[in-house]
């Protein structure tokens, strides 16, 4: 199973790491990529808390 994210900066494909219980794309966590992409999209600082 994968989660896909499309953003201005490109596309990201996240795989679930069951051992860690986290979604990961090329060593980056989903929350980190979402934060970065939201900041880029909105052109302001945004920090997600999950």
C-alpha positions, -999 to +999 in steps of 0.1 A: +000+000+000+012+035-008+001+071-002+008+095-030+012+133-026+013+157-055+027+192-049+043+221-067+077+206-059+068+172-074+052+139-066+059+118-035+052+081-029+050+070+007+053+034+019+042+023+053+070+011+076+051-013+099+081-016+123+081+021+129+044+027+123+052+056+100+048+066+063+081+071+046+093+084+012+131+083+005+139+085+042+115+114+050+084+111+071+050+120+058+045+148+083+079+164+074+071+164+036+035+177+043+049+206+063+074+215+036+049+212+008+022+232+026+047+260+033+057+260-004+020+259-016+008+286+008+040+307+008+040+310+045+052+290+076+029+262+086+035+234+111+013+204+114+007+185+146-006+150+144 
